Amino acid sequence: MTHNKKIYQYLNKIVPLRKCSDHEFLTYVETDNQFYHYPLHVTDLKKMPDKKKIKKELKKRSLLKIKNSKNMEDFWINSIGKTLYNKTINTYNKKMWFVDSTKKIDTFNWSPKGATLKSGPRAAWDKAISCYPKKLNGYNDFFDLPKKRNLKILFNTNFKLISLKNKIFEINKVKKKFDIVISTISPDTYFKNKIYGELKFIGRDFHKIVFPSKEIFPKNVYFLYYANKEKFTRLVEYKKFTKHKSNTTLIGMEIPSHKGKHYPLPIKKEIEKSKKYISKFPKWFYSIGRAGTYRYEVDIDDCIEQALKLKDEINNNFFEGAFPIKKWL
């Protein structure tokens, strides 16, 4: 998914893409025993048992209050009212980020999927370029490019930092000095004593479930979200993306955990901490990608954009800083 036509065109040449802008998200709200769209759609309101109360809250919305919101709770209550916030946003984000209050989440521009209350098409990304590779091997042709160019790739390899300033590493017990380092891992990894404290991430436990049916989810629905006290956050039906033909279907269940570093916390204090680490990187040491940038909102298209900008800097022998794109500073 992207709003950047240049990135779409670049990737489409390497991995021919199929549009899937019609895909929808649904959220299950246990108190209503109903699935509603995410982003919430105006037609969902008609199905809600407390719709009169909700409509009163919506009439009290203030653009100024929305603009001046200081945290996720304020933003959503100001945008859709307290009742809708409690139905669809509050509990979900508490379990997603392991927080006891969404007031602690003080960056939230990534939060709405295009709109807080939508009208018109029910697809989540109808105003963006949403695609998936046409070929059954997915993105493999893109990731196989380094092999075709005879680049040396070391898999399952441990490294040890010898000198950050001089960009010297020990790889397979051999010391190597590098002119340029491009890192996609958490910036604090390079500091043994974690001088500013460890950068926090949320991980994921993934469980697969195979069902004896060609499809399980309704037409155009790829993701089901659960905004209640169940431990998992969402289910994904992968065939909807891949168009794989089979009499069975694979569903993935995602449960937030502390295993792995999948999502940087969208909390200003943590982001500022990451900047302190990144400021200590020497010249020609890049930190990119979701973990390297330490931004939850960095997605596939942003990673490609960062890499292309980085390539230009290297080709022109012009290093601007660890982040090749300044919007992430």
TORVEX-166046 format. One record per residue (C-alpha): residue in three letters; x, y, z. Coordinates in Angstrom, 2 decimals, padded with zeros to 5 digits, always signed. Layout:
N
(ALA,(X,Y,Z)),
...
This chain:
329
(MET,(+000.00,+000.00,+000.00)),
(THR,(+001.33,+003.42,-000.92)),
(HIS,(+000.40,+006.95,-001.89)),
(ASN,(+003.72,+007.25,-003.74)),
(LYS,(+003.29,+006.56,-007.49)),
(LYS,(+007.05,+006.54,-008.05)),
(ILE,(+007.54,+003.69,-005.57)),
(TYR,(+004.62,+001.76,-007.05)),
(GLN,(+006.05,+002.11,-010.57)),
(TYR,(+009.52,+001.07,-009.42)),
(LEU,(+008.29,-002.10,-007.70)),
(ASN,(+005.76,-002.94,-010.42)),
(LYS,(+008.56,-003.20,-013.00)),
(ILE,(+010.37,-005.83,-010.93)),
(VAL,(+007.36,-007.60,-009.40)),
(PRO,(+004.20,-007.11,-011.51)),
(LEU,(+001.47,-006.03,-009.10)),
(ARG,(-002.24,-006.70,-008.98)),
(LYS,(-004.51,-004.00,-007.57)),
(CYS,(-006.44,-004.95,-004.42)),
(SER,(-007.76,-001.56,-003.41)),
(ASP,(-011.19,-003.08,-002.75)),
(HIS,(-010.07,-004.94,+000.37)),
(GLU,(-011.92,-004.24,+003.58)),
(PHE,(-011.21,-004.51,+007.29)),
(LEU,(-013.87,-005.58,+009.77)),
(THR,(-013.75,-005.18,+013.55)),
(TYR,(-015.71,-007.42,+015.91)),
(VAL,(-017.29,-005.61,+018.86)),
(GLU,(-018.39,-008.17,+021.45)),
(THR,(-020.77,-005.89,+023.38)),
(ASP,(-022.84,-005.43,+020.20)),
(ASN,(-022.16,-008.92,+018.79)),
(GLN,(-021.51,-007.19,+015.48)),
(PHE,(-018.75,-006.69,+012.93)),
(TYR,(-018.20,-003.08,+011.88)),
(HIS,(-015.93,-001.63,+009.24)),
(TYR,(-012.55,-000.12,+010.05)),
(PRO,(-012.36,+002.75,+009.44)),
(LEU,(-015.84,+003.02,+010.86)),
(HIS,(-018.38,+003.65,+008.11)),
(VAL,(-021.44,+005.87,+008.52)),
(THR,(-023.65,+002.89,+007.58)),
(ASP,(-022.29,+000.99,+010.61)),
(LEU,(-023.94,+003.47,+012.95)),
(LYS,(-027.41,+002.29,+011.91)),
(LYS,(-026.64,-001.21,+013.26)),
(MET,(-025.50,-000.01,+016.67)),
(PRO,(-027.88,-000.43,+019.63)),
(ASP,(-026.78,+002.92,+021.13)),
(LYS,(-026.89,+004.89,+017.85)),
(LYS,(-028.91,+007.77,+019.34)),
(LYS,(-026.27,+008.39,+022.00)),
(ILE,(-023.51,+008.12,+019.38)),
(LYS,(-025.19,+010.65,+017.07)),
(LYS,(-025.44,+013.15,+019.95)),
(GLU,(-021.71,+012.73,+020.65)),
(LEU,(-020.85,+013.15,+016.97)),
(LYS,(-022.73,+016.47,+016.85)),
(LYS,(-020.46,+017.81,+019.61)),
(ARG,(-017.26,+017.23,+017.59)),
(SER,(-014.90,+020.17,+017.24)),
(LEU,(-012.24,+020.43,+014.54)),
(LEU,(-010.15,+022.59,+016.85)),
(LYS,(-010.25,+019.94,+019.60)),
(ILE,(-009.29,+017.22,+017.11)),
(LYS,(-006.38,+019.32,+015.86)),
(ASN,(-005.17,+020.05,+019.39)),
(SER,(-005.39,+016.45,+020.63)),
(LYS,(-002.32,+015.48,+022.66)),
(ASN,(-002.66,+011.70,+022.74)),
(MET,(-004.53,+008.84,+021.12)),
(GLU,(-007.41,+008.89,+023.59)),
(ASP,(-008.03,+012.60,+023.10)),
(PHE,(-007.77,+012.28,+019.31)),
(TRP,(-010.31,+009.50,+019.02)),
(ILE,(-012.80,+010.82,+021.58)),
(ASN,(-012.65,+014.22,+019.90)),
(SER,(-013.04,+012.58,+016.47)),
(ILE,(-015.82,+010.03,+017.04)),
(GLY,(-017.07,+010.45,+020.61)),
(LYS,(-016.52,+008.40,+023.75)),
(THR,(-018.97,+005.59,+022.93)),
(LEU,(-017.44,+004.70,+019.55)),
(TYR,(-013.95,+005.11,+021.01)),
(ASN,(-014.72,+002.57,+023.75)),
(LYS,(-016.30,+000.16,+021.27)),
(THR,(-013.55,+000.05,+018.68)),
(ILE,(-010.33,+001.80,+019.75)),
(ASN,(-009.69,+001.72,+023.48)),
(THR,(-009.32,-001.97,+024.38)),
(TYR,(-007.76,-002.88,+021.04)),
(ASN,(-004.89,-000.41,+021.41)),
(LYS,(-004.31,-001.27,+025.05)),
(LYS,(-003.64,-004.90,+024.13)),
(MET,(-001.82,-003.96,+020.91)),
(TRP,(+000.73,-001.77,+022.74)),
(PHE,(+000.68,-003.29,+026.26)),
(VAL,(-000.42,-000.01,+027.86)),
(ASP,(-003.01,+000.57,+030.59)),
(SER,(-004.18,+003.81,+028.98)),
(THR,(-004.14,+005.08,+025.39)),
(LYS,(-003.18,+008.48,+026.80)),
(LYS,(+000.35,+007.07,+026.89)),
(ILE,(+000.35,+006.85,+023.08)),
(ASP,(+001.21,+010.42,+022.15)),
(THR,(+001.91,+010.00,+018.44)),
(PHE,(-001.19,+008.97,+016.53)),
(ASN,(-001.06,+010.42,+012.98)),
(TRP,(-000.65,+006.80,+011.78)),
(SER,(-003.83,+005.69,+013.58)),
(PRO,(-006.84,+006.27,+011.28)),
(LYS,(-006.88,+004.12,+008.14)),
(GLY,(-007.57,+007.15,+005.94)),
(ALA,(-010.48,+008.55,+007.96)),
(THR,(-011.95,+008.30,+011.44)),
(LEU,(-015.55,+008.00,+010.19)),
(LYS,(-015.88,+007.12,+006.54)),
(SER,(-018.57,+007.55,+003.92)),
(GLY,(-018.56,+006.31,+000.33)),
(PRO,(-016.61,+003.10,-000.51)),
(ARG,(-016.15,+000.67,+002.37)),
(ALA,(-012.65,-000.37,+001.27)),
(ALA,(-009.99,+000.72,+003.76)),
(TRP,(-007.49,+001.93,+001.14)),
(ASP,(-009.68,+003.12,-001.75)),
(LYS,(-007.70,+006.38,-002.00)),
(ALA,(-004.28,+004.71,-001.99)),
(ILE,(-002.47,+002.33,-004.34)),
(SER,(-003.01,-001.05,-002.71)),
(CYS,(-001.44,-004.03,-004.50)),
(TYR,(-000.03,-007.52,-004.16)),
(PRO,(+002.31,-009.42,-006.53)),
(LYS,(+000.56,-011.31,-009.35)),
(LYS,(+002.96,-014.26,-009.27)),
(LEU,(+002.50,-017.03,-006.71)),
(ASN,(+006.06,-016.56,-005.45)),
(GLY,(+005.04,-013.16,-004.05)),
(TYR,(+007.95,-010.73,-003.58)),
(ASN,(+010.66,-013.37,-004.16)),
(ASP,(+011.81,-011.90,-007.49)),
(PHE,(+012.49,-008.60,-005.73)),
(PHE,(+014.51,-010.17,-002.93)),
(ASP,(+016.38,-012.44,-005.36)),
(LEU,(+017.89,-009.44,-007.19)),
(PRO,(+021.12,-009.40,-005.08)),
(LYS,(+021.79,-013.04,-006.04)),
(LYS,(+021.40,-012.24,-009.73)),
(ARG,(+023.90,-009.41,-009.36)),
(ASN,(+026.45,-011.73,-007.74)),
(LEU,(+026.51,-009.82,-004.46)),
(LYS,(+028.03,-011.62,-001.49)),
(ILE,(+025.33,-012.43,+001.05)),
(LEU,(+026.03,-014.03,+004.43)),
(PHE,(+023.06,-015.79,+006.03)),
(ASN,(+022.78,-016.95,+009.66)),
(THR,(+025.88,-014.94,+010.51)),
(ASN,(+026.74,-013.32,+013.82)),
(PHE,(+028.59,-010.04,+013.94)),
(LYS,(+030.42,-008.24,+016.70)),
(LEU,(+031.03,-004.51,+016.74)),
(ILE,(+034.68,-003.64,+017.29)),
(SER,(+034.63,+000.11,+016.60)),
(LEU,(+031.51,+002.14,+015.78)),
(LYS,(+033.53,+005.25,+014.94)),
(ASN,(+035.71,+003.38,+012.43)),
(LYS,(+032.95,+001.02,+011.25)),
(ILE,(+034.95,-002.11,+012.16)),
(PHE,(+033.09,-005.38,+012.73)),
(GLU,(+034.08,-008.94,+013.48)),
(ILE,(+032.24,-011.31,+011.13)),
(ASN,(+032.81,-015.05,+011.43)),
(LYS,(+035.79,-014.23,+013.70)),
(VAL,(+037.38,-012.04,+011.02)),
(LYS,(+037.75,-008.27,+011.52)),
(LYS,(+036.52,-006.13,+008.64)),
(LYS,(+036.48,-002.35,+008.16)),
(PHE,(+033.67,-000.91,+006.05)),
(ASP,(+033.35,+002.34,+004.11)),
(ILE,(+029.56,+002.33,+004.37)),
(VAL,(+027.23,+000.58,+006.80)),
(ILE,(+023.49,+000.27,+006.15)),
(SER,(+021.70,-001.01,+009.24)),
(THR,(+018.05,-002.10,+009.44)),
(ILE,(+018.07,-003.22,+013.09)),
(SER,(+017.27,-001.35,+016.28)),
(PRO,(+019.75,+001.57,+016.74)),
(ASP,(+020.51,+000.66,+020.37)),
(THR,(+021.96,-002.71,+019.25)),
(TYR,(+025.34,-001.03,+018.67)),
(PHE,(+025.63,+000.20,+022.28)),
(LYS,(+026.43,-002.54,+024.79)),
(ASN,(+025.56,-000.51,+027.85)),
(LYS,(+022.35,+000.93,+026.30)),
(ILE,(+023.42,+004.37,+027.51)),
(TYR,(+019.95,+005.87,+027.02)),
(GLY,(+018.02,+002.75,+027.95)),
(GLU,(+016.77,-000.11,+025.77)),
(LEU,(+014.46,+000.83,+022.92)),
(LYS,(+011.08,-000.85,+023.40)),
(PHE,(+009.36,-002.94,+020.76)),
(ILE,(+006.20,-005.00,+020.56)),
(GLY,(+006.51,-008.50,+019.11)),
(ARG,(+004.02,-010.98,+017.72)),
(ASP,(+003.12,-014.61,+018.24)),
(PHE,(+001.73,-016.08,+015.03)),
(HIS,(-000.55,-019.10,+014.93)),
(LYS,(-001.76,-020.75,+011.74)),
(ILE,(-005.15,-022.43,+011.37)),
(VAL,(-006.23,-024.36,+008.28)),
(PHE,(-009.97,-024.61,+007.57)),
(PRO,(-011.67,-027.18,+005.28)),
(SER,(-013.20,-024.51,+003.07)),
(LYS,(-012.11,-022.54,-000.01)),
(GLU,(-012.72,-019.25,+001.81)),
(ILE,(-013.85,-018.23,+005.29)),
(PHE,(-014.09,-014.43,+005.33)),
(PRO,(-016.78,-012.47,+003.44)),
(LYS,(-016.02,-011.19,-000.06)),
(ASN,(-013.33,-008.45,-000.17)),
(VAL,(-012.56,-008.88,+003.56)),
(TYR,(-008.89,-009.73,+004.14)),
(PHE,(-008.50,-008.82,+007.83)),
(LEU,(-010.72,-009.29,+010.87)),
(TYR,(-009.84,-007.19,+013.93)),
(TYR,(-010.97,-007.91,+017.48)),
(ALA,(-011.47,-004.89,+019.74)),
(ASN,(-012.26,-006.81,+022.94)),
(LYS,(-010.44,-008.66,+025.72)),
(GLU,(-009.46,-011.71,+023.67)),
(LYS,(-005.65,-011.96,+023.50)),
(PHE,(-005.35,-011.81,+019.71)),
(THR,(-005.67,-008.61,+017.70)),
(ARG,(-006.49,-009.87,+014.24)),
(LEU,(-007.05,-012.77,+011.86)),
(VAL,(-005.77,-012.72,+008.28)),
(GLU,(-006.97,-014.85,+005.36)),
(TYR,(-003.89,-014.98,+003.15)),
(LYS,(-005.61,-016.39,+000.04)),
(LYS,(-007.41,-013.08,-000.35)),
(PHE,(-004.03,-011.49,-001.16)),
(THR,(-002.29,-014.33,-002.97)),
(LYS,(-005.29,-015.73,-004.94)),
(HIS,(-003.94,-019.21,-004.20)),
(LYS,(-006.30,-021.96,-005.44)),
(SER,(-007.07,-024.65,-002.87)),
(ASN,(-009.99,-026.44,-001.21)),
(THR,(-008.62,-025.31,+002.16)),
(THR,(-007.78,-021.86,+003.47)),
(LEU,(-005.02,-020.66,+005.81)),
(ILE,(-005.90,-018.19,+008.56)),
(GLY,(-003.21,-016.44,+010.58)),
(MET,(-003.86,-015.36,+014.17)),
(GLU,(-001.71,-012.56,+015.62)),
(ILE,(-001.17,-012.15,+019.35)),
(PRO,(+000.88,-009.20,+020.73)),
(SER,(+003.88,-010.38,+022.73)),
(HIS,(+007.34,-009.36,+023.87)),
(LYS,(+008.95,-011.88,+021.51)),
(GLY,(+010.64,-010.21,+018.57)),
(LYS,(+010.98,-006.59,+017.51)),
(HIS,(+008.14,-006.07,+015.07)),
(TYR,(+006.70,-002.70,+016.09)),
(PRO,(+008.55,+000.29,+017.59)),
(LEU,(+006.42,+002.04,+020.21)),
(PRO,(+004.61,+005.15,+018.90)),
(ILE,(+005.56,+007.10,+022.02)),
(LYS,(+007.54,+010.35,+021.80)),
(LYS,(+009.83,+009.48,+024.71)),
(GLU,(+010.95,+006.29,+022.94)),
(ILE,(+011.33,+008.04,+019.57)),
(GLU,(+013.49,+010.76,+021.14)),
(LYS,(+015.59,+008.05,+022.78)),
(SER,(+016.14,+006.41,+019.37)),
(LYS,(+017.29,+009.76,+017.93)),
(LYS,(+019.95,+010.02,+020.64)),
(TYR,(+021.40,+006.67,+019.60)),
(ILE,(+021.22,+007.52,+015.89)),
(SER,(+022.98,+010.86,+016.48)),
(LYS,(+026.04,+008.88,+017.62)),
(PHE,(+026.42,+007.01,+014.34)),
(PRO,(+029.48,+008.10,+012.33)),
(LYS,(+029.52,+009.43,+008.77)),
(TRP,(+028.36,+006.93,+006.14)),
(PHE,(+026.46,+004.87,+008.71)),
(TYR,(+022.79,+004.58,+007.74)),
(SER,(+019.89,+003.43,+009.90)),
(ILE,(+016.80,+002.63,+007.83)),
(GLY,(+013.67,+000.47,+007.72)),
(ARG,(+010.99,+000.23,+010.40)),
(ALA,(+013.36,-000.88,+013.17)),
(GLY,(+016.33,+001.22,+012.01)),
(THR,(+014.22,+004.37,+011.75)),
(TYR,(+012.33,+003.40,+014.91)),
(ARG,(+008.97,+004.45,+013.47)),
(TYR,(+005.89,+002.24,+013.51)),
(GLU,(+004.49,+004.02,+010.46)),
(VAL,(+007.44,+003.04,+008.23)),
(ASP,(+006.00,+000.48,+005.78)),
(ILE,(+007.27,-001.41,+002.72)),
(ASP,(+006.91,+001.61,+000.43)),
(ASP,(+008.81,+003.81,+002.90)),
(CYS,(+011.65,+001.26,+003.13)),
(ILE,(+011.99,+001.24,-000.67)),
(GLU,(+011.89,+005.04,-000.77)),
(GLN,(+014.64,+005.20,+001.87)),
(ALA,(+016.78,+002.72,-000.06)),
(LEU,(+016.45,+004.62,-003.35)),
(LYS,(+017.37,+007.92,-001.68)),
(LEU,(+020.32,+006.24,+000.03)),
(LYS,(+021.49,+004.91,-003.36)),
(ASP,(+021.45,+008.46,-004.78)),
(GLU,(+023.51,+009.76,-001.85)),
(ILE,(+026.13,+007.03,-002.26)),
(ASN,(+026.33,+007.50,-006.04)),
(ASN,(+026.80,+011.24,-005.56)),
(ASN,(+029.20,+010.82,-002.62)),
(PHE,(+026.98,+013.04,-000.50)),
(PHE,(+026.11,+011.85,+003.03)),
(GLU,(+023.32,+013.84,+004.71)),
(GLY,(+022.88,+011.73,+007.82)),
(ALA,(+021.78,+008.33,+009.13)),
(PHE,(+018.26,+008.96,+007.82)),
(PRO,(+018.33,+009.47,+004.04)),
(ILE,(+014.83,+010.99,+004.14)),
(LYS,(+014.40,+013.98,+006.42)),
(LYS,(+010.71,+013.48,+007.28)),
(TRP,(+011.80,+010.77,+009.72)),
(LEU,(+014.08,+013.08,+011.69)),
